Amino acid sequence: MSEKKPINWTNARTLIALAILVGTELVGASWAAGWALGGMFQLGATVGHTLEVIFIAVGFVGLYYFMRAAAAHEPFRN
């Protein structure tokens, strides 16, 4: 087995902060979009909550791909 490289804590802290900041914004905006569409079109509570869950899932998928790209540009292992 190959030996793992040490963690570069400066880059790791940057990526953690980025995940918190972007994750809050992206998932929060996705949730709000689902809530707004459900309310705007008066779709009812069940459909509105379903839209919220779908939009939140899309937000998490977007966050996943964003963090993959960020980790590729700012590697946390030297």
PDB file with SEQRES, HELIX, SHEET and CRYST1 records, atoms N, CA, C and O in Angstrom:
SEQRES   1 A   78  MET SER GLU LYS LYS PRO ILE ASN TRP THR ASN ALA ARG          
SEQRES   2 A   78  THR LEU ILE ALA LEU ALA ILE LEU VAL GLY THR GLU LEU          
SEQRES   3 A   78  VAL GLY ALA SER TRP ALA ALA GLY TRP ALA LEU GLY GLY          
SEQRES   4 A   78  MET PHE GLN LEU GLY ALA THR VAL GLY HIS THR LEU GLU          
SEQRES   5 A   78  VAL ILE PHE ILE ALA VAL GLY PHE VAL GLY LEU TYR TYR          
SEQRES   6 A   78  PHE MET ARG ALA ALA ALA ALA HIS GLU PRO PHE ARG ASN          
HELIX    1 AA1 TRP A    9  MET A   40  1                                  32    
HELIX    2 AA2 ALA A   45  HIS A   73  1                                  29    
CRYST1    1.000    1.000    1.000  90.00  90.00  90.00 P 1           1          
ATOM      1  N   MET A   1       0.840  -1.180   0.000  1.00  0.00           N  
ATOM      2  CA  MET A   1       0.000   0.000   0.000  1.00  0.00           C  
ATOM      3  C   MET A   1       0.882   1.239   0.000  1.00  0.00           C  
ATOM      4  O   MET A   1       1.944   1.262   0.622  1.00  0.00           O  
ATOM      5  N   SER A   2       0.441   2.237  -0.685  1.00  0.00           N  
ATOM      6  CA  SER A   2       1.207   3.473  -0.712  1.00  0.00           C  
ATOM      7  C   SER A   2       0.915   4.304   0.535  1.00  0.00           C  
ATOM      8  O   SER A   2      -0.181   4.267   1.094  1.00  0.00           O  
ATOM      9  N   GLU A   3       1.913   5.036   0.939  1.00  0.00           N  
ATOM     10  CA  GLU A   3       1.770   5.877   2.119  1.00  0.00           C  
ATOM     11  C   GLU A   3       0.989   7.131   1.762  1.00  0.00           C  
ATOM     12  O   GLU A   3       1.232   7.754   0.728  1.00  0.00           O  
ATOM     13  N   LYS A   4       0.041   7.499   2.634  1.00  0.00           N  
ATOM     14  CA  LYS A   4      -0.758   8.701   2.379  1.00  0.00           C  
ATOM     15  C   LYS A   4       0.070   9.933   2.666  1.00  0.00           C  
ATOM     16  O   LYS A   4       0.885   9.957   3.589  1.00  0.00           O  
ATOM     17  N   LYS A   5      -0.153  10.958   1.859  1.00  0.00           N  
ATOM     18  CA  LYS A   5       0.547  12.221   2.048  1.00  0.00           C  
ATOM     19  C   LYS A   5      -0.057  12.959   3.237  1.00  0.00           C  
ATOM     20  O   LYS A   5      -1.225  12.751   3.563  1.00  0.00           O  
ATOM     21  N   PRO A   6       0.727  13.822   3.891  1.00  0.00           N  
ATOM     22  CA  PRO A   6       0.187  14.562   5.033  1.00  0.00           C  
ATOM     23  C   PRO A   6      -0.853  15.592   4.588  1.00  0.00           C  
ATOM     24  O   PRO A   6      -0.845  16.065   3.452  1.00  0.00           O  
ATOM     25  N   ILE A   7      -1.733  15.915   5.509  1.00  0.00           N  
ATOM     26  CA  ILE A   7      -2.794  16.880   5.218  1.00  0.00           C  
ATOM     27  C   ILE A   7      -2.240  18.294   5.315  1.00  0.00           C  
ATOM     28  O   ILE A   7      -1.567  18.645   6.284  1.00  0.00           O  
ATOM     29  N   ASN A   8      -2.528  19.086   4.315  1.00  0.00           N  
ATOM     30  CA  ASN A   8      -2.197  20.505   4.333  1.00  0.00           C  
ATOM     31  C   ASN A   8      -3.378  21.212   4.998  1.00  0.00           C  
ATOM     32  O   ASN A   8      -4.411  21.436   4.367  1.00  0.00           O  
ATOM     33  N   TRP A   9      -3.217  21.563   6.285  1.00  0.00           N  
ATOM     34  CA  TRP A   9      -4.339  22.076   7.064  1.00  0.00           C  
ATOM     35  C   TRP A   9      -4.819  23.433   6.600  1.00  0.00           C  
ATOM     36  O   TRP A   9      -5.981  23.776   6.820  1.00  0.00           O  
ATOM     37  N   THR A  10      -3.967  24.212   5.969  1.00  0.00           N  
ATOM     38  CA  THR A  10      -4.412  25.512   5.439  1.00  0.00           C  
ATOM     39  C   THR A  10      -5.437  25.292   4.329  1.00  0.00           C  
ATOM     40  O   THR A  10      -6.496  25.920   4.318  1.00  0.00           O  
ATOM     41  N   ASN A  11      -5.117  24.404   3.405  1.00  0.00           N  
ATOM     42  CA  ASN A  11      -6.053  24.110   2.315  1.00  0.00           C  
ATOM     43  C   ASN A  11      -7.301  23.397   2.833  1.00  0.00           C  
ATOM     44  O   ASN A  11      -8.405  23.644   2.348  1.00  0.00           O  
ATOM     45  N   ALA A  12      -7.129  22.512   3.817  1.00  0.00           N  
ATOM     46  CA  ALA A  12      -8.275  21.790   4.366  1.00  0.00           C  
ATOM     47  C   ALA A  12      -9.243  22.763   5.043  1.00  0.00           C  
ATOM     48  O   ALA A  12     -10.456  22.655   4.864  1.00  0.00           O  
ATOM     49  N   ARG A  13      -8.716  23.705   5.813  1.00  0.00           N  
ATOM     50  CA  ARG A  13      -9.588  24.701   6.452  1.00  0.00           C  
ATOM     51  C   ARG A  13     -10.305  25.559   5.418  1.00  0.00           C  
ATOM     52  O   ARG A  13     -11.471  25.911   5.595  1.00  0.00           O  
ATOM     53  N   THR A  14      -9.607  25.894   4.342  1.00  0.00           N  
ATOM     54  CA  THR A  14     -10.232  26.672   3.269  1.00  0.00           C  
ATOM     55  C   THR A  14     -11.393  25.902   2.654  1.00  0.00           C  
ATOM     56  O   THR A  14     -12.460  26.469   2.417  1.00  0.00           O  
ATOM     57  N   LEU A  15     -11.191  24.617   2.396  1.00  0.00           N  
ATOM     58  CA  LEU A  15     -12.253  23.803   1.794  1.00  0.00           C  
ATOM     59  C   LEU A  15     -13.421  23.600   2.756  1.00  0.00           C  
ATOM     60  O   LEU A  15     -14.575  23.581   2.327  1.00  0.00           O  
ATOM     61  N   ILE A  16     -13.138  23.450   4.043  1.00  0.00           N  
ATOM     62  CA  ILE A  16     -14.220  23.304   5.025  1.00  0.00           C  
ATOM     63  C   ILE A  16     -15.050  24.579   5.094  1.00  0.00           C  
ATOM     64  O   ILE A  16     -16.280  24.526   5.106  1.00  0.00           O  
ATOM     65  N   ALA A  17     -14.374  25.724   5.139  1.00  0.00           N  
ATOM     66  CA  ALA A  17     -15.086  27.000   5.171  1.00  0.00           C  
ATOM     67  C   ALA A  17     -15.893  27.206   3.897  1.00  0.00           C  
ATOM     68  O   ALA A  17     -17.018  27.705   3.938  1.00  0.00           O  
ATOM     69  N   LEU A  18     -15.316  26.821   2.774  1.00  0.00           N  
ATOM     70  CA  LEU A  18     -16.014  26.942   1.491  1.00  0.00           C  
ATOM     71  C   LEU A  18     -17.250  26.058   1.462  1.00  0.00           C  
ATOM     72  O   LEU A  18     -18.297  26.480   0.969  1.00  0.00           O  
ATOM     73  N   ALA A  19     -17.149  24.840   1.981  1.00  0.00           N  
ATOM     74  CA  ALA A  19     -18.296  23.932   2.009  1.00  0.00           C  
ATOM     75  C   ALA A  19     -19.411  24.496   2.878  1.00  0.00           C  
ATOM     76  O   ALA A  19     -20.585  24.400   2.522  1.00  0.00           O  
ATOM     77  N   ILE A  20     -19.049  25.085   4.021  1.00  0.00           N  
ATOM     78  CA  ILE A  20     -20.070  25.659   4.897  1.00  0.00           C  
ATOM     79  C   ILE A  20     -20.736  26.855   4.228  1.00  0.00           C  
ATOM     80  O   ILE A  20     -21.963  26.955   4.215  1.00  0.00           O  
ATOM     81  N   LEU A  21     -19.944  27.754   3.677  1.00  0.00           N  
ATOM     82  CA  LEU A  21     -20.491  28.968   3.064  1.00  0.00           C  
ATOM     83  C   LEU A  21     -21.331  28.658   1.832  1.00  0.00           C  
ATOM     84  O   LEU A  21     -22.491  29.063   1.749  1.00  0.00           O  
ATOM     85  N   VAL A  22     -20.755  27.949   0.888  1.00  0.00           N  
ATOM     86  CA  VAL A  22     -21.463  27.660  -0.359  1.00  0.00           C  
ATOM     87  C   VAL A  22     -22.618  26.696  -0.111  1.00  0.00           C  
ATOM     88  O   VAL A  22     -23.677  26.826  -0.726  1.00  0.00           O  
ATOM     89  N   GLY A  23     -22.423  25.728   0.786  1.00  0.00           N  
ATOM     90  CA  GLY A  23     -23.498  24.784   1.088  1.00  0.00           C  
ATOM     91  C   GLY A  23     -24.709  25.469   1.685  1.00  0.00           C  
ATOM     92  O   GLY A  23     -25.845  25.165   1.318  1.00  0.00           O  
ATOM     93  N   THR A  24     -24.471  26.394   2.607  1.00  0.00           N  
ATOM     94  CA  THR A  24     -25.578  27.128   3.207  1.00  0.00           C  
ATOM     95  C   THR A  24     -26.330  27.931   2.156  1.00  0.00           C  
ATOM     96  O   THR A  24     -27.561  27.925   2.117  1.00  0.00           O  
ATOM     97  N   GLU A  25     -25.590  28.611   1.318  1.00  0.00           N  
ATOM     98  CA  GLU A  25     -26.225  29.428   0.280  1.00  0.00           C  
ATOM     99  C   GLU A  25     -26.971  28.576  -0.747  1.00  0.00           C  
ATOM    100  O   GLU A  25     -28.123  28.858  -1.078  1.00  0.00           O  
ATOM    101  N   LEU A  26     -26.317  27.550  -1.240  1.00  0.00           N  
ATOM    102  CA  LEU A  26     -26.895  26.744  -2.322  1.00  0.00           C  
ATOM    103  C   LEU A  26     -28.094  25.931  -1.844  1.00  0.00           C  
ATOM    104  O   LEU A  26     -29.137  25.924  -2.497  1.00  0.00           O  
ATOM    105  N   VAL A  27     -27.956  25.255  -0.725  1.00  0.00           N  
ATOM    106  CA  VAL A  27     -29.058  24.431  -0.227  1.00  0.00           C  
ATOM    107  C   VAL A  27     -30.195  25.318   0.280  1.00  0.00           C  
ATOM    108  O   VAL A  27     -31.367  25.003   0.076  1.00  0.00           O  
ATOM    109  N   GLY A  28     -29.853  26.424   0.941  1.00  0.00           N  
ATOM    110  CA  GLY A  28     -30.886  27.352   1.412  1.00  0.00           C  
ATOM    111  C   GLY A  28     -31.669  27.968   0.268  1.00  0.00           C  
ATOM    112  O   GLY A  28     -32.893  28.086   0.338  1.00  0.00           O  
ATOM    113  N   ALA A  29     -30.966  28.362  -0.787  1.00  0.00           N  
ATOM    114  CA  ALA A  29     -31.652  28.935  -1.948  1.00  0.00           C  
ATOM    115  C   ALA A  29     -32.515  27.885  -2.652  1.00  0.00           C  
ATOM    116  O   ALA A  29     -33.602  28.193  -3.140  1.00  0.00           O  
ATOM    117  N   SER A  30     -32.025  26.652  -2.700  1.00  0.00           N  
ATOM    118  CA  SER A  30     -32.817  25.579  -3.315  1.00  0.00           C  
ATOM    119  C   SER A  30     -34.087  25.314  -2.520  1.00  0.00           C  
ATOM    120  O   SER A  30     -35.165  25.147  -3.091  1.00  0.00           O  
ATOM    121  N   TRP A  31     -33.952  25.278  -1.207  1.00  0.00           N  
ATOM    122  CA  TRP A  31     -35.103  25.062  -0.336  1.00  0.00           C  
ATOM    123  C   TRP A  31     -36.108  26.197  -0.508  1.00  0.00           C  
ATOM    124  O   TRP A  31     -37.310  25.958  -0.619  1.00  0.00           O  
ATOM    125  N   ALA A  32     -35.615  27.422  -0.529  1.00  0.00           N  
ATOM    126  CA  ALA A  32     -36.495  28.580  -0.688  1.00  0.00           C  
ATOM    127  C   ALA A  32     -37.197  28.555  -2.048  1.00  0.00           C  
ATOM    128  O   ALA A  32     -38.355  28.958  -2.160  1.00  0.00           O  
ATOM    129  N   ALA A  33     -36.501  28.086  -3.068  1.00  0.00           N  
ATOM    130  CA  ALA A  33     -37.119  28.012  -4.396  1.00  0.00           C  
ATOM    131  C   ALA A  33     -38.272  27.011  -4.404  1.00  0.00           C  
ATOM    132  O   ALA A  33     -39.326  27.282  -4.979  1.00  0.00           O  
ATOM    133  N   GLY A  34     -38.076  25.868  -3.774  1.00  0.00           N  
ATOM    134  CA  GLY A  34     -39.162  24.886  -3.680  1.00  0.00           C  
ATOM    135  C   GLY A  34     -40.346  25.419  -2.906  1.00  0.00           C  
ATOM    136  O   GLY A  34     -41.496  25.226  -3.301  1.00  0.00           O  
ATOM    137  N   TRP A  35     -40.063  26.093  -1.795  1.00  0.00           N  
ATOM    138  CA  TRP A  35     -41.130  26.701  -0.976  1.00  0.00           C  
ATOM    139  C   TRP A  35     -41.865  27.780  -1.773  1.00  0.00           C  
ATOM    140  O   TRP A  35     -43.094  27.845  -1.744  1.00  0.00           O  
ATOM    141  N   ALA A  36     -41.116  28.624  -2.486  1.00  0.00           N  
ATOM    142  CA  ALA A  36     -41.726  29.715  -3.236  1.00  0.00           C  
ATOM    143  C   ALA A  36     -42.592  29.204  -4.382  1.00  0.00           C  
ATOM    144  O   ALA A  36     -43.690  29.715  -4.601  1.00  0.00           O  
ATOM    145  N   LEU A  37     -42.117  28.210  -5.108  1.00  0.00           N  
ATOM    146  CA  LEU A  37     -42.913  27.676  -6.216  1.00  0.00           C  
ATOM    147  C   LEU A  37     -44.176  26.998  -5.710  1.00  0.00           C  
ATOM    148  O   LEU A  37     -45.243  27.137  -6.308  1.00  0.00           O  
ATOM    149  N   GLY A  38     -44.057  26.262  -4.606  1.00  0.00           N  
ATOM    150  CA  GLY A  38     -45.240  25.622  -4.031  1.00  0.00           C  
ATOM    151  C   GLY A  38     -46.268  26.645  -3.579  1.00  0.00           C  
ATOM    152  O   GLY A  38     -47.468  26.454  -3.777  1.00  0.00           O  
ATOM    153  N   GLY A  39     -45.807  27.725  -2.977  1.00  0.00           N  
ATOM    154  CA  GLY A  39     -46.725  28.763  -2.518  1.00  0.00           C  
ATOM    155  C   GLY A  39     -47.272  29.611  -3.647  1.00  0.00           C  
ATOM    156  O   GLY A  39     -48.447  29.979  -3.637  1.00  0.00           O  
ATOM    157  N   MET A  40     -46.428  29.923  -4.620  1.00  0.00           N  
ATOM    158  CA  MET A  40     -46.845  30.789  -5.714  1.00  0.00           C  
ATOM    159  C   MET A  40     -47.953  30.139  -6.547  1.00  0.00           C  
ATOM    160  O   MET A  40     -48.899  30.806  -6.965  1.00  0.00           O  
ATOM    161  N   PHE A  41     -47.826  28.852  -6.779  1.00  0.00           N  
ATOM    162  CA  PHE A  41     -48.828  28.163  -7.590  1.00  0.00           C  
ATOM    163  C   PHE A  41     -49.895  27.478  -6.728  1.00  0.00           C  
ATOM    164  O   PHE A  41     -50.730  26.745  -7.258  1.00  0.00           O  
ATOM    165  N   GLN A  42     -49.882  27.704  -5.422  1.00  0.00           N  
ATOM    166  CA  GLN A  42     -50.858  27.154  -4.479  1.00  0.00           C  
ATOM    167  C   GLN A  42     -51.056  25.654  -4.702  1.00  0.00           C  
ATOM    168  O   GLN A  42     -52.159  25.175  -4.965  1.00  0.00           O  
ATOM    169  N   LEU A  43     -49.940  24.940  -4.585  1.00  0.00           N  
ATOM    170  CA  LEU A  43     -49.952  23.505  -4.887  1.00  0.00           C  
ATOM    171  C   LEU A  43     -50.332  22.632  -3.701  1.00  0.00           C  
ATOM    172  O   LEU A  43     -50.487  21.421  -3.857  1.00  0.00           O  
ATOM    173  N   GLY A  44     -50.484  23.211  -2.541  1.00  0.00           N  
ATOM    174  CA  GLY A  44     -50.826  22.427  -1.361  1.00  0.00           C  
ATOM    175  C   GLY A  44     -49.579  22.016  -0.598  1.00  0.00           C  
ATOM    176  O   GLY A  44     -48.462  22.075  -1.113  1.00  0.00           O  
ATOM    177  N   ALA A  45     -49.794  21.601   0.636  1.00  0.00           N  
ATOM    178  CA  ALA A  45     -48.667  21.306   1.521  1.00  0.00           C  
ATOM    179  C   ALA A  45     -47.857  20.101   1.051  1.00  0.00           C  
ATOM    180  O   ALA A  45     -46.627  20.146   1.073  1.00  0.00           O  
ATOM    181  N   THR A  46     -48.508  19.044   0.635  1.00  0.00           N  
ATOM    182  CA  THR A  46     -47.787  17.831   0.249  1.00  0.00           C  
ATOM    183  C   THR A  46     -46.923  18.060  -0.982  1.00  0.00           C  
ATOM    184  O   THR A  46     -45.756  17.670  -1.005  1.00  0.00           O  
ATOM    185  N   VAL A  47     -47.485  18.686  -1.998  1.00  0.00           N  
ATOM    186  CA  VAL A  47     -46.722  18.962  -3.216  1.00  0.00           C  
ATOM    187  C   VAL A  47     -45.631  19.988  -2.925  1.00  0.00           C  
ATOM    188  O   VAL A  47     -44.522  19.877  -3.447  1.00  0.00           O  
ATOM    189  N   GLY A  48     -45.935  20.977  -2.102  1.00  0.00           N  
ATOM    190  CA  GLY A  48     -44.938  21.981  -1.741  1.00  0.00           C  
ATOM    191  C   GLY A  48     -43.747  21.368  -1.023  1.00  0.00           C  
ATOM    192  O   GLY A  48     -42.600  21.698  -1.327  1.00  0.00           O  
ATOM    193  N   HIS A  49     -44.010  20.474  -0.067  1.00  0.00           N  
ATOM    194  CA  HIS A  49     -42.920  19.809   0.644  1.00  0.00           C  
ATOM    195  C   HIS A  49     -42.139  18.885  -0.282  1.00  0.00           C  
ATOM    196  O   HIS A  49     -40.922  18.755  -0.152  1.00  0.00           O  
ATOM    197  N   THR A  50     -42.833  18.247  -1.213  1.00  0.00           N  
ATOM    198  CA  THR A  50     -42.155  17.393  -2.185  1.00  0.00           C  
ATOM    199  C   THR A  50     -41.219  18.223  -3.059  1.00  0.00           C  
ATOM    200  O   THR A  50     -40.089  17.814  -3.326  1.00  0.00           O  
ATOM    201  N   LEU A  51     -41.685  19.383  -3.501  1.00  0.00           N  
ATOM    202  CA  LEU A  51     -40.827  20.281  -4.280  1.00  0.00           C  
ATOM    203  C   LEU A  51     -39.618  20.721  -3.468  1.00  0.00           C  
ATOM    204  O   LEU A  51     -38.507  20.778  -3.995  1.00  0.00           O  
ATOM    205  N   GLU A  52     -39.819  21.029  -2.201  1.00  0.00           N  
ATOM    206  CA  GLU A  52     -38.705  21.436  -1.341  1.00  0.00           C  
ATOM    207  C   GLU A  52     -37.662  20.327  -1.266  1.00  0.00           C  
ATOM    208  O   GLU A  52     -36.465  20.590  -1.385  1.00  0.00           O  
ATOM    209  N   VAL A  53     -38.109  19.092  -1.071  1.00  0.00           N  
ATOM    210  CA  VAL A  53     -37.175  17.968  -0.966  1.00  0.00           C  
ATOM    211  C   VAL A  53     -36.420  17.775  -2.281  1.00  0.00           C  
ATOM    212  O   VAL A  53     -35.212  17.537  -2.273  1.00  0.00           O  
ATOM    213  N   ILE A  54     -37.115  17.874  -3.393  1.00  0.00           N  
ATOM    214  CA  ILE A  54     -36.466  17.720  -4.698  1.00  0.00           C  
ATOM    215  C   ILE A  54     -35.430  18.818  -4.910  1.00  0.00           C  
ATOM    216  O   ILE A  54     -34.310  18.545  -5.339  1.00  0.00           O  
ATOM    217  N   PHE A  55     -35.802  20.051  -4.610  1.00  0.00           N  
ATOM    218  CA  PHE A  55     -34.881  21.164  -4.806  1.00  0.00           C  
ATOM    219  C   PHE A  55     -33.688  21.063  -3.849  1.00  0.00           C  
ATOM    220  O   PHE A  55     -32.566  21.392  -4.235  1.00  0.00           O  
ATOM    221  N   ILE A  56     -33.913  20.615  -2.611  1.00  0.00           N  
ATOM    222  CA  ILE A  56     -32.807  20.440  -1.672  1.00  0.00           C  
ATOM    223  C   ILE A  56     -31.841  19.376  -2.192  1.00  0.00           C  
ATOM    224  O   ILE A  56     -30.625  19.544  -2.108  1.00  0.00           O  
ATOM    225  N   ALA A  57     -32.382  18.286  -2.728  1.00  0.00           N  
ATOM    226  CA  ALA A  57     -31.527  17.235  -3.287  1.00  0.00           C  
ATOM    227  C   ALA A  57     -30.691  17.779  -4.444  1.00  0.00           C  
ATOM    228  O   ALA A  57     -29.506  17.464  -4.557  1.00  0.00           O  
ATOM    229  N   VAL A  58     -31.302  18.589  -5.295  1.00  0.00           N  
ATOM    230  CA  VAL A  58     -30.563  19.211  -6.396  1.00  0.00           C  
ATOM    231  C   VAL A  58     -29.473  20.134  -5.843  1.00  0.00           C  
ATOM    232  O   VAL A  58     -28.371  20.189  -6.388  1.00  0.00           O  
ATOM    233  N   GLY A  59     -29.777  20.852  -4.773  1.00  0.00           N  
ATOM    234  CA  GLY A  59     -28.783  21.717  -4.137  1.00  0.00           C  
ATOM    235  C   GLY A  59     -27.596  20.928  -3.604  1.00  0.00           C  
ATOM    236  O   GLY A  59     -26.452  21.351  -3.767  1.00  0.00           O  
ATOM    237  N   PHE A  60     -27.853  19.779  -2.965  1.00  0.00           N  
ATOM    238  CA  PHE A  60     -26.766  18.950  -2.453  1.00  0.00           C  
ATOM    239  C   PHE A  60     -25.938  18.351  -3.585  1.00  0.00           C  
ATOM    240  O   PHE A  60     -24.719  18.232  -3.457  1.00  0.00           O  
ATOM    241  N   VAL A  61     -26.571  17.977  -4.676  1.00  0.00           N  
ATOM    242  CA  VAL A  61     -25.825  17.466  -5.829  1.00  0.00           C  
ATOM    243  C   VAL A  61     -24.937  18.572  -6.398  1.00  0.00           C  
ATOM    244  O   VAL A  61     -23.778  18.328  -6.734  1.00  0.00           O  
ATOM    245  N   GLY A  62     -25.472  19.774  -6.504  1.00  0.00           N  
ATOM    246  CA  GLY A  62     -24.671  20.906  -6.971  1.00  0.00           C  
ATOM    247  C   GLY A  62     -23.499  21.182  -6.039  1.00  0.00           C  
ATOM    248  O   GLY A  62     -22.396  21.472  -6.502  1.00  0.00           O  
ATOM    249  N   LEU A  63     -23.727  21.094  -4.731  1.00  0.00           N  
ATOM    250  CA  LEU A  63     -22.656  21.296  -3.755  1.00  0.00           C  
ATOM    251  C   LEU A  63     -21.591  20.219  -3.896  1.00  0.00           C  
ATOM    252  O   LEU A  63     -20.400  20.515  -3.800  1.00  0.00           O  
ATOM    253  N   TYR A  64     -21.998  18.984  -4.119  1.00  0.00           N  
ATOM    254  CA  TYR A  64     -21.047  17.892  -4.294  1.00  0.00           C  
ATOM    255  C   TYR A  64     -20.111  18.164  -5.468  1.00  0.00           C  
ATOM    256  O   TYR A  64     -18.893  18.047  -5.335  1.00  0.00           O  
ATOM    257  N   TYR A  65     -20.678  18.527  -6.616  1.00  0.00           N  
ATOM    258  CA  TYR A  65     -19.847  18.780  -7.788  1.00  0.00           C  
ATOM    259  C   TYR A  65     -18.994  20.035  -7.621  1.00  0.00           C  
ATOM    260  O   TYR A  65     -17.869  20.088  -8.116  1.00  0.00           O  
ATOM    261  N   PHE A  66     -19.510  21.025  -6.941  1.00  0.00           N  
ATOM    262  CA  PHE A  66     -18.730  22.229  -6.675  1.00  0.00           C  
ATOM    263  C   PHE A  66     -17.532  21.898  -5.788  1.00  0.00           C  
ATOM    264  O   PHE A  66     -16.421  22.360  -6.045  1.00  0.00           O  
ATOM    265  N   MET A  67     -17.757  21.098  -4.745  1.00  0.00           N  
ATOM    266  CA  MET A  67     -16.667  20.757  -3.841  1.00  0.00           C  
ATOM    267  C   MET A  67     -15.641  19.840  -4.512  1.00  0.00           C  
ATOM    268  O   MET A  67     -14.452  19.916  -4.205  1.00  0.00           O  
ATOM    269  N   ARG A  68     -16.085  18.993  -5.407  1.00  0.00           N  
ATOM    270  CA  ARG A  68     -15.123  18.171  -6.163  1.00  0.00           C  
ATOM    271  C   ARG A  68     -14.205  19.046  -6.980  1.00  0.00           C  
ATOM    272  O   ARG A  68     -12.995  18.822  -7.013  1.00  0.00           O  
ATOM    273  N   ALA A  69     -14.770  20.046  -7.641  1.00  0.00           N  
ATOM    274  CA  ALA A  69     -13.950  20.961  -8.443  1.00  0.00           C  
ATOM    275  C   ALA A  69     -13.035  21.794  -7.546  1.00  0.00           C  
ATOM    276  O   ALA A  69     -11.875  22.026  -7.887  1.00  0.00           O  
ATOM    277  N   ALA A  70     -13.550  22.243  -6.406  1.00  0.00           N  
ATOM    278  CA  ALA A  70     -12.734  23.043  -5.493  1.00  0.00           C  
ATOM    279  C   ALA A  70     -11.575  22.223  -4.940  1.00  0.00           C  
ATOM    280  O   ALA A  70     -10.460  22.732  -4.832  1.00  0.00           O  
ATOM    281  N   ALA A  71     -11.819  20.968  -4.588  1.00  0.00           N  
ATOM    282  CA  ALA A  71     -10.754  20.111  -4.060  1.00  0.00           C  
ATOM    283  C   ALA A  71      -9.716  19.789  -5.126  1.00  0.00           C  
ATOM    284  O   ALA A  71      -8.550  19.564  -4.803  1.00  0.00           O  
ATOM    285  N   ALA A  72     -10.117  19.762  -6.375  1.00  0.00           N  
ATOM    286  CA  ALA A  72      -9.159  19.522  -7.445  1.00  0.00           C  
ATOM    287  C   ALA A  72      -8.220  20.715  -7.626  1.00  0.00           C  
ATOM    288  O   ALA A  72      -7.053  20.539  -7.973  1.00  0.00           O  
ATOM    289  N   HIS A  73      -8.720  21.914  -7.394  1.00  0.00           N  
ATOM    290  CA  HIS A  73      -7.911  23.124  -7.550  1.00  0.00           C  
ATOM    291  C   HIS A  73      -7.162  23.490  -6.274  1.00  0.00           C  
ATOM    292  O   HIS A  73      -6.165  24.210  -6.329  1.00  0.00           O  
ATOM    293  N   GLU A  74      -7.625  23.007  -5.133  1.00  0.00           N  
ATOM    294  CA  GLU A  74      -7.025  23.313  -3.834  1.00  0.00           C  
ATOM    295  C   GLU A  74      -6.866  22.003  -3.066  1.00  0.00           C  
ATOM    296  O   GLU A  74      -7.594  21.753  -2.106  1.00  0.00           O  
ATOM    297  N   PRO A  75      -5.909  21.162  -3.489  1.00  0.00           N  
ATOM    298  CA  PRO A  75      -5.780  19.842  -2.861  1.00  0.00           C  
ATOM    299  C   PRO A  75      -5.388  19.964  -1.394  1.00  0.00           C  
ATOM    300  O   PRO A  75      -4.549  20.791  -1.037  1.00  0.00           O  
ATOM    301  N   PHE A  76      -6.000  19.130  -0.540  1.00  0.00           N  
ATOM    302  CA  PHE A  76      -5.696  19.208   0.874  1.00  0.00           C  
ATOM    303  C   PHE A  76      -4.653  18.186   1.306  1.00  0.00           C  
ATOM    304  O   PHE A  76      -4.285  18.130   2.479  1.00  0.00           O  
ATOM    305  N   ARG A  77      -4.186  17.396   0.382  1.00  0.00           N  
ATOM    306  CA  ARG A  77      -3.025  16.518   0.643  1.00  0.00           C  
ATOM    307  C   ARG A  77      -1.896  16.945  -0.283  1.00  0.00           C  
ATOM    308  O   ARG A  77      -2.087  17.089  -1.491  1.00  0.00           O  
ATOM    309  N   ASN A  78      -0.719  17.145   0.299  1.00  0.00           N  
ATOM    310  CA  ASN A  78       0.431  17.644  -0.493  1.00  0.00           C  
ATOM    311  C   ASN A  78       0.946  16.618  -1.441  1.00  0.00           C  
ATOM    312  O   ASN A  78       1.902  16.879  -2.172  1.00  0.00           O  
TER     313      ASN A  78                                                      
END                                                                             
